[in-house]
Amino acid sequence: MVDTTKCSPTANWSDKDWDNFKTWISGVLKETIVTVTFMKKDGTERVMKCTLDPSMLPVTESKESTKKIPENSLSVFDTELKEWRSFIIKSVKHIQFTIE
């Protein structure tokens, strides 16, 4: 069975709702590719296919990252650019993913 799921967060969400969303989407990202639509800091909309699925992540040397990701952001692997990117959780407008 294939299930395509869509979710559109709302501006009415409380901080707790956003925290729960971040935890939930992090779990989904560890299982599959998610298409995330969000607003960039410059006000433009960005659509990114991304994942945190260990089988899809690049093999890298273990070293401390010097780049700090803010607590309100999520660091993900962009499957099209093949690079790490991040987005602010509260900037998410829409997500979509398929579970097989």
Backbone hydrogen bonds in HBPLUS format (Angstrom, degrees):
<---DONOR---> <-ACCEPTOR-->    atom                        ^
c    i                          cat <-CA-CA->   ^        H-A-AA   ^      H-
h    n   atom  resd res      DA  || num        DHA   H-A  angle D-A-AA Bond
n    s   type  num  typ     dist DA aas  dist angle  dist       angle   num
A0003-ASP N   A0099-ILE O   2.85 MM  96  5.19 161.9  1.88 150.0 156.3     1
A0099-ILE N   A0003-ASP O   2.78 MM  96  5.19 163.2  1.81 148.5 153.0     2
A0005-THR N   A0097-PHE O   2.74 MM  92  5.46 161.7  1.77 170.2 174.7     3
A0097-PHE N   A0005-THR O   2.98 MM  92  5.46 154.0  2.05 151.2 159.0     4
A0007-CYS N   A0095-ILE O   3.01 MM  88  5.30 152.9  2.09 146.8 147.7     5
A0095-ILE N   A0007-CYS O   2.83 MM  88  5.30 148.8  1.93 154.9 163.3     6
A0013-TRP N   A0010-THR O   3.27 MM   3  5.82 168.5  2.28 116.3 118.1     7
A0017-ASP N   A0014-SER O   3.05 MM   3  5.05 116.2  2.47  95.0 110.4     8
A0018-TRP N   A0014-SER O   3.05 MM   4  6.45 156.7  2.10 152.7 158.4     9
A0019-ASP N   A0015-ASP O   2.90 MM   4  6.18 153.5  1.97 147.1 154.7    10
A0020-ASN N   A0016-LYS O   2.88 MM   4  6.13 160.7  1.92 150.6 155.6    11
A0021-PHE N   A0017-ASP O   2.86 MM   4  6.10 151.4  1.95 145.2 153.9    12
A0022-LYS N   A0018-TRP O   2.88 MM   4  6.11 157.7  1.93 148.7 154.2    13
A0023-THR N   A0019-ASP O   3.03 MM   4  6.31 160.0  2.07 149.4 154.3    14
A0024-TRP N   A0020-ASN O   2.89 MM   4  6.08 162.0  1.92 149.0 154.4    15
A0025-ILE N   A0021-PHE O   2.77 MM   4  5.94 176.4  1.77 160.4 161.4    16
A0026-SER N   A0022-LYS O   2.99 MM   4  5.97 150.0  2.08 140.7 149.0    17
A0027-GLY N   A0023-THR O   3.20 MM   4  6.44 150.9  2.29 142.0 148.8    18
A0027-GLY N   A0024-TRP O   3.07 MM   3  5.23 119.2  2.46  98.8 113.2    19
A0028-VAL N   A0024-TRP O   3.05 MM   4  6.44 154.7  2.12 150.3 157.6    20
A0029-LEU N   A0025-ILE O   2.86 MM   4  6.02 162.4  1.89 150.3 155.0    21
A0030-LYS N   A0026-SER O   3.21 MM   4  6.42 133.7  2.43 136.6 147.3    22
A0030-LYS N   A0027-GLY O   3.24 MM   3  5.24 133.9  2.46  94.5 106.5    23
A0031-GLU N   A0028-VAL O   2.90 MM   3  5.31 158.2  1.95 113.5 120.8    24
A0032-THR N   A0028-VAL O   3.13 MM   4  6.36 141.2  2.29 154.0 165.5    25
A0052-LEU N   A0029-LEU O   2.72 MM  23  4.90 158.5  1.77 128.7 121.6    26
A0034-VAL N   A0050-CYS O   2.81 MM  16  5.44 167.0  1.83 162.5 165.5    27
A0050-CYS N   A0034-VAL O   2.90 MM  16  5.44 165.3  1.92 148.9 152.4    28
A0035-THR N   A0096-GLN O   2.81 MM  61  5.16 173.1  1.82 165.2 164.0    29
A0096-GLN N   A0035-THR O   2.92 MM  61  5.16 138.8  2.09 139.5 151.0    30
A0036-VAL N   A0048-MET O   2.79 MM  12  5.29 165.6  1.81 157.0 156.2    31
A0048-MET N   A0036-VAL O   2.87 MM  12  5.29 161.3  1.91 147.6 153.5    32
A0037-THR N   A0094-HIS O   2.80 MM  57  5.08 170.7  1.81 163.6 161.6    33
A0093-LYS N   A0037-THR O   2.77 MM  56  5.59 168.9  1.78 149.2 153.1    34
A0094-HIS N   A0037-THR O   3.25 MM  57  5.08 156.7  2.31 140.5 139.3    35
A0038-PHE N   A0046-ARG O   2.95 MM   8  5.50 160.3  1.98 157.4 163.4    36
A0046-ARG N   A0038-PHE O   2.82 MM   8  5.50 161.6  1.86 166.8 172.7    37
A0039-MET N   A0091-SER O   3.04 MM  52  5.28 150.3  2.13 129.6 136.7    38
A0040-LYS N   A0044-THR O   2.75 MM   4  5.42 171.9  1.75 171.1 168.3    39
A0043-GLY N   A0040-LYS O   2.89 MM   3  5.33 162.7  1.92 118.3 122.2    40
A0079-THR N   A0049-LYS O   2.88 MM  30  5.79 150.3  1.97 139.1 148.6    41
A0051-THR N   A0077-PHE O   3.02 MM  26  5.39 142.4  2.16 135.5 146.7    42
A0077-PHE N   A0051-THR O   3.08 MM  26  5.39 167.5  2.10 156.2 158.2    43
A0056-MET N   A0053-ASP O   2.85 MM   3  5.50 161.3  1.89 125.6 131.9    44
A0057-LEU N   A0054-PRO O   3.44 MM   3  5.25 156.5  2.50  97.1 103.6    45
A0073-SER N   A0070-PRO O   2.97 MM   3  5.38 158.7  2.01 120.5 122.3    46
A0089-ILE N   A0072-ASN O   2.88 MM  17  5.96 158.5  1.93 153.2 160.0    47
A0074-LEU N   A0087-PHE O   2.88 MM  13  5.62 148.8  1.98 151.9 160.9    48
A0087-PHE N   A0074-LEU O   3.17 MM  13  5.62 145.9  2.29 137.4 145.5    49
A0076-VAL N   A0085-ARG O   2.76 MM   9  5.49 164.4  1.78 158.2 163.7    50
A0085-ARG N   A0076-VAL O   2.84 MM   9  5.49 166.2  1.86 163.4 167.9    51
A0078-ASP N   A0083-GLU O   2.80 MM   5  5.44 159.1  1.85 161.9 159.3    52
A0082-LYS N   A0078-ASP O   2.85 MM   4  5.46 131.1  2.09 138.6 151.4    53
A0091-SER N   A0088-ILE O   2.89 MM   3  5.39 159.1  1.94 118.2 125.0    54
A0092-VAL N   A0089-ILE O   3.14 MM   3  5.72 170.3  2.15 120.7 123.1    55
